[in-house]
Each structure stands twice: as C-alpha cells, then as structure tokens.
Amino acid sequence: MALPVREQFKYWGAAAAIFFLLLFALGDQLLPFFLGAAIAYFLDPVADWLEAHGLSRGAATGIITITAIVIFVLFVLLIIPNLIEQAVQLFKAAPEIARNISTFLSERFPSLQDESSNVRQYLNGLGQTISERGGALLNSALTSAASLLNIVVLFVIVPVVAVYMLLDWDRMVARVDQLLPRDHAPVIRRLAKEIDQTLAGFIRGMGTVCLILGTYYAIALMAVGLQFGLVVGFVAGLLTFIPYVGALVGGALAIGLALFQFWGEWGWIIAVAVIFMIGQVAEGNVLTPKLVGESVGLHPVWLILSLTVFGAIFGFVGMLVAVPMAASLGVLVRFLIGQYQLSLLYTGLSDDAEPKAED
C-alpha cells in the first residue's frame, strides 16, 4: 500500500532540502563532479551513436576521449595565446579609447570641455584606472579561479570524472531506474524523459549555437580588421547562452570599438554592425529553430531568472545547475497544471451532480 500523499511530501521535501543544503555547503568541492557529469551528459548521444554503429561502450568512450584531447590541445595552442594577448592589449588601449570618448563628446557637447565637469573628470580617470587595474584584475581573477578550482581539478579530476561517467552512463541510469518508487515509476520515467528532451534540446543545441556564432563573430570581425575581434567574438559567443545578452553586449562592444578605430570610415563601422545583424538573423531564423527547436519549453525570462537566483545563492555551481533545475521545474509545473485541470478543483461538479434550481 502506497504512503499517504502527506507522508510522501515529507520524504521528498526532506530529500530536496538535503540536496540544496549540500549544494550550498559543498559547492566548491562538488564542482568537478558537476562539470564531469555535464560533459558526460553532453557526449552521451555521441557514444550511443558509436555503439549503434558496432563499437563497444569502452571503445566509443576511448575515441571520444582522444578526439576531445586533440581538440583541447589545438585550442590551447592556437586560440588561448591570441585571446590573452588581445585581452591585455585591450586593457593597455583603454586610456586612448577613453580620451577618444572624451574628445568625441567634447566636440558635440561643448559644455563637457569644462575641466571641472564631473563627466569630464570621470572619463579622464576611467581609461587610466582600467589600464592600471585591468591587468591586476585579470590576474586576480585568474589567481582566484586557480585557487578555487585548482589546476589539478581542472586538468585531471574533471576529465577523469567525465570519462568514467560517460563509460557508465547507461548503467547509472538503469540503476537509478531500479531505485524508483514502484507506484510512481511510470510517471517519474515520463517526467524524466521530458526533462531530458528539454535539456538535450537546450544545452546541446545552445552549446552548438554559441560555438557557431562565436566562431563566426571572431573570424568576421578579424576579417574587417577590428582590433580585439577575437575577444569580442569569444565574449559574444559565450554570452549567447543567455538570451539576448550575447547580442547586446557583443554588438555594443564591437560597434563601440569600431567607432573609435574607424572614425570617419563609415563603411567599416557599418560592416561591423552588419556582421552582428547577420549573426542575429541567422540565430533567430536558422540556428536556434534548427538546433534548439521550439518545443524546448524554456522561456528566456524563466532561464534568466534561474541563472540569477541560483548564481546568487550557490555561486558558479549554482549557475551550472540552474539550467537543469529550470528545465526540471518547468516540466513539473506543466505536469502539476495538467493534474489540476483534471481535478474537481478545476472542473467542478458534473451537470447531473449539481443541484437543480427551484421553480
């Protein structure tokens, strides 16, 4: 006989409370395992495809691992040095960019020529501050990341966890299925399948969209000669994961840099703007519909809210679990709405059960 609903809520509520408490207390320690699980989840369809074509799970995992190592090494050797170099150059060029901004505004707003103007003083000090502290800030961020994540965690533990989880993914899923409450197993399986479809459509699809757009922006901006085009393309591609943010931040940064690099050469400035317009048209009409699909069910506002809330409470680990939690909660909310619409609370009494009005 199944437990009463009230008792089930107690057990499931206690389990959820323990999970969030552990996430809050051990977030930094659990980070490599979340990253490894995310990588394994992302690559599981590739392993399944290789298995379907005659390879064993171990051989499929080995091929994926070797390919990933080769891609990672090429990325480190070819991309990372240029990315760091352009970031450093951007910090060094900040004073000149700030002076250009000051000159640009002074020519069009003569009142800003007053040295006592707050805006003028702010612009004069902005570039120097970025130049002096930008490098230190970047170095501090890298140092903090290194102390938080640890080089060993990044380059040893995460890949090892990912490889083992990818190798045993199907067995882990089967084991979890065996532990499901028998009375609720069919419903849980259905909900889990919907959550998986949502995550697969969004994470894998949006990851591919970010990669394509980041590569396109970087190559196109460097092709038109924009300084720091690689950095801008990297930032725009990375932030594309958050709806609308990538286009707004990347476009504003690219056009702002183009204004001061190509001032007077309006053709190049328009070319930079057109690059982002093409990227947004391609994302909205081709990439996102084809790679993500319209049935994912993650509204942009819901996703931004989840990233903000989980990031504020649980830090970087919270941002990693924000998308799975958003997808899970979205599926559960739709399920509960469906149950509500089937209940008497929504439908009310049937016509023959309603009392008849007196004559």
C-alpha positions in Angstrom: 0.0 0.0 0.0 1.4 3.4 -1.0 2.2 6.0 1.6 -0.3 8.8 2.0 0.4 11.9 0.0 1.3 14.0 3.1 3.9 11.4 4.1 5.4 11.4 0.6 5.7 15.2 0.6 7.6 14.9 3.9 10.1 12.5 2.4 10.6 14.2 -0.9 10.7 17.6 0.8 13.4 16.4 3.1 15.4 14.9 0.2 15.2 18.2 -1.7 16.3 20.2 1.4 19.3 17.9 1.9 20.3 18.3 -1.7 20.2 22.1 -1.6 22.0 22.1 1.7 24.8 20.0 0.4 24.9 22.2 -2.7 25.3 25.3 -0.6 27.8 23.8 1.8 29.9 21.8 -0.6 29.5 23.7 -3.9 33.2 24.2 -4.5 34.1 20.6 -3.7 31.2 19.2 -5.9 32.2 21.5 -8.8 34.4 19.0 -10.6 31.7 16.3 -10.4 29.0 18.6 -11.8 31.4 19.6 -14.6 32.2 16.0 -15.3 28.6 15.0 -15.3 27.7 17.9 -17.6 30.4 16.8 -20.1 29.3 13.2 -19.9 25.7 14.1 -20.4 26.7 16.3 -23.4 28.7 13.5 -25.0 26.4 10.5 -24.2 24.5 10.8 -27.6 27.8 10.6 -29.4 28.7 7.4 -27.5 25.3 6.0 -28.2 25.7 6.7 -31.9 29.1 5.0 -32.0 27.6 2.0 -30.1 24.8 1.8 -32.7 27.5 1.5 -35.4 29.1 -1.5 -33.9 31.6 -0.2 -31.3 31.6 -1.2 -27.6 30.9 1.4 -24.9 34.6 1.3 -23.9 35.8 1.8 -27.5 33.3 4.6 -28.1 34.5 6.3 -24.9 38.1 5.9 -25.9 37.5 7.5 -29.3 35.6 10.4 -27.8 38.3 11.0 -25.2 41.2 11.0 -27.7 39.3 13.4 -30.0 38.5 15.7 -27.1 42.1 15.8 -26.0 43.3 16.6 -29.6 40.7 19.5 -29.9 41.6 20.8 -26.4 45.4 20.8 -27.2 44.8 22.6 -30.5 42.5 25.1 -28.8 45.1 25.8 -26.1 48.0 26.2 -28.6 46.1 28.2 -31.3 43.4 30.2 -29.6 44.2 30.8 -25.9 47.5 32.8 -26.5 45.9 35.1 -29.0 42.9 35.6 -26.7 45.1 36.5 -23.8 47.2 38.8 -25.9 44.2 40.7 -27.3 42.7 41.0 -23.8 46.0 42.5 -22.5 46.1 44.9 -25.5 42.6 45.9 -24.8 43.5 46.9 -21.2 46.5 48.8 -22.4 44.5 50.7 -25.1 41.8 51.7 -22.6 43.3 55.2 -21.8 43.4 56.1 -25.6 39.8 54.8 -26.0 38.7 56.9 -23.0 40.5 60.0 -24.5 38.7 59.4 -27.8 35.4 59.2 -26.0 36.2 62.5 -24.2 37.1 64.2 -27.4 34.1 62.8 -29.2 31.7 64.1 -26.5 33.5 67.4 -26.2 33.1 68.2 -29.9 29.4 67.6 -29.8 28.7 68.8 -26.2 31.0 71.8 -25.6 29.8 72.1 -22.0 31.9 69.0 -21.3 35.1 70.9 -22.1 34.9 72.4 -18.6 37.6 70.6 -16.7 35.5 70.8 -13.5 32.7 68.8 -15.2 32.0 65.6 -13.4 31.6 63.7 -16.7 34.9 65.1 -18.0 36.8 64.1 -14.8 35.2 60.7 -14.9 36.2 60.0 -18.5 39.7 61.2 -17.9 40.2 58.8 -15.0 38.3 55.9 -16.5 40.9 54.8 -19.0 43.8 55.2 -16.7 42.0 53.2 -14.0 41.3 50.4 -16.4 44.9 50.4 -17.7 46.4 50.4 -14.2 44.0 47.9 -12.6 42.7 45.9 -15.6 45.8 43.7 -15.7 45.8 43.3 -12.0 42.1 42.5 -12.1 42.6 39.9 -14.8 45.5 38.4 -12.9 43.5 38.4 -9.7 40.6 36.7 -11.4 42.8 34.0 -12.9 44.5 33.5 -9.5 41.2 33.3 -7.7 39.9 30.8 -10.3 43.1 28.8 -9.8 42.7 28.8 -6.1 39.0 27.9 -6.3 39.1 25.2 -8.9 42.7 24.2 -8.6 44.8 23.2 -11.7 44.6 19.6 -10.7 40.8 19.8 -10.6 40.5 21.4 -14.0 43.0 19.3 -15.9 42.9 15.9 -14.1 39.8 15.3 -11.9 37.2 16.8 -14.3 38.3 14.8 -17.4 38.6 11.6 -15.2 35.1 12.0 -13.8 33.7 12.8 -17.3 35.3 9.7 -18.8 34.1 7.3 -16.0 30.6 8.8 -16.0 30.5 8.6 -19.8 31.6 5.0 -19.7 29.0 4.0 -17.1 26.2 6.4 -18.0 23.7 3.8 -19.2 24.4 1.6 -16.2 23.9 4.5 -13.8 20.6 5.4 -15.5 19.4 1.8 -15.2 20.4 1.7 -11.6 18.5 4.9 -10.8 15.5 3.4 -12.6 15.6 0.4 -10.3 15.5 2.6 -7.2 12.4 4.5 -8.3 9.3 4.0 -6.1 7.3 1.3 -7.9 3.9 3.1 -7.6 5.3 6.2 -9.2 7.9 4.8 -11.6 5.9 5.3 -14.8 5.1 8.9 -14.0 8.7 9.6 -12.9 10.1 8.0 -16.1 7.7 10.1 -18.3 8.7 13.3 -16.5 12.4 12.4 -16.6 12.1 11.8 -20.4 10.5 15.2 -20.8 13.3 16.8 -18.7 15.9 15.0 -20.8 14.4 16.2 -24.0 14.3 19.8 -22.7 17.9 19.7 -21.5 19.1 17.9 -24.7 17.3 20.4 -26.9 18.6 23.4 -25.0 22.1 22.6 -23.7 23.3 20.7 -26.7 21.5 23.0 -29.1 22.5 26.2 -27.5 26.1 25.0 -27.0 26.3 24.4 -30.7 24.8 27.8 -31.4 27.3 29.5 -29.1 30.2 27.8 -30.8 29.0 28.6 -34.3 28.2 32.3 -33.5 31.4 32.8 -31.5 33.5 31.4 -34.3 31.6 33.5 -36.9 31.9 36.7 -34.9 35.6 36.3 -34.3 36.5 35.4 -37.9 34.3 38.1 -39.4 35.4 40.9 -37.0 39.1 40.0 -37.6 38.5 39.9 -41.3 37.3 43.5 -41.4 40.3 44.5 -39.3 38.6 45.2 -36.0 41.1 45.2 -33.1 40.3 42.8 -30.4 37.9 41.0 -32.7 38.8 37.6 -31.2 38.0 38.8 -27.7 34.7 40.4 -28.8 33.7 37.2 -30.8 34.6 35.0 -27.8 32.5 37.1 -25.4 29.6 37.4 -27.8 29.6 33.7 -28.5 29.9 32.8 -24.8 27.1 35.1 -23.7 24.7 33.9 -26.4 23.8 31.1 -24.0 21.9 33.8 -22.0 19.1 35.0 -24.3 19.7 38.4 -25.9 22.7 39.2 -23.7 25.3 38.0 -26.1 24.0 40.1 -29.0 23.6 43.2 -26.8 27.0 43.0 -25.1 28.9 41.8 -28.1 27.3 44.2 -30.5 27.7 47.2 -28.3 31.3 46.3 -27.6 32.2 45.7 -31.3 30.4 48.8 -32.6 31.9 50.9 -29.8 35.4 49.8 -30.7 34.7 50.3 -34.4 33.6 53.8 -33.8 37.0 54.8 -32.4 39.1 52.6 -34.6 37.4 53.5 -37.9 36.0 57.0 -37.1 35.3 58.7 -40.4 35.5 55.4 -42.3 31.8 54.7 -42.1 31.9 51.7 -44.4 33.9 49.7 -41.9 31.7 50.8 -39.0 28.6 49.7 -41.0 30.3 46.5 -41.8 30.8 45.6 -38.1 27.1 46.4 -37.5 26.1 44.3 -40.4 28.1 41.4 -39.1 26.1 41.3 -35.9 22.8 41.9 -37.8 23.6 38.8 -39.9 24.5 36.8 -36.8 21.2 37.7 -35.1 19.2 36.9 -38.2 20.9 33.6 -38.6 20.5 32.8 -34.9 16.8 33.7 -34.8 15.7 32.2 -38.1 18.1 29.3 -38.8 20.4 28.2 -35.9 18.0 28.3 -32.9 15.0 26.8 -34.7 17.1 24.0 -36.3 19.4 23.2 -33.4 17.3 24.1 -30.3 13.8 23.9 -31.6 10.6 25.5 -30.4 9.5 22.6 -28.1 12.2 23.1 -25.5 9.9 24.9 -23.2 12.5 27.2 -21.5 11.2 30.7 -21.8 14.1 33.3 -21.9 12.8 35.2 -18.8 12.5 31.9 -16.9 16.1 31.0 -17.8 17.5 34.4 -16.9 15.6 34.3 -13.5 17.0 30.8 -12.8 20.6 31.8 -13.6 20.3 34.9 -11.5 18.8 33.2 -8.4 20.9 30.0 -8.4 24.0 32.0 -9.2 23.4 34.4 -6.3 22.7 31.6 -3.8 25.1 28.9 -4.9 27.8 30.8 -6.9 29.3 29.3 -10.0 28.0 25.8 -9.2 24.5 27.3 -8.9 24.8 28.6 -12.5 25.8 25.1 -13.6 22.7 23.5 -12.1 20.4 26.5 -13.0 19.5 25.2 -16.5 18.8 21.6 -15.4 16.7 22.9 -12.4 14.9 25.4 -14.7 14.1 22.6 -17.1 13.0 20.2 -14.3 10.8 22.8 -12.6 9.3 23.8 -15.9 8.3 20.2 -16.6 7.0 19.7 -13.1 4.9 22.9 -13.3 3.4 21.8 -16.6 2.6 18.4 -15.0 1.0 19.9 -12.0 -1.1 22.2 -14.2 -2.2 19.2 -16.1 -3.2 17.4 -12.9 -5.0 20.5 -11.7 -7.0 20.7 -14.9 -8.1 17.1 -14.4 -9.1 17.6 -10.8 -12.5 18.5 -9.4 -11.0 21.7 -8.1 -10.8 22.9 -11.8 -13.7 21.0 -13.5 -16.1 21.4 -10.6 -19.1 19.1 -10.2 -20.7 17.4 -13.2 -24.0 18.7 -14.5 -26.0 15.8 -13.1 -24.4 16.3 -9.7 -25.2 20.0 -9.5 -28.4 20.9 -7.5 -31.3 21.9 -9.7 -32.7 25.4 -9.3 -36.1 25.5 -7.7 -39.1 26.6 -9.8 
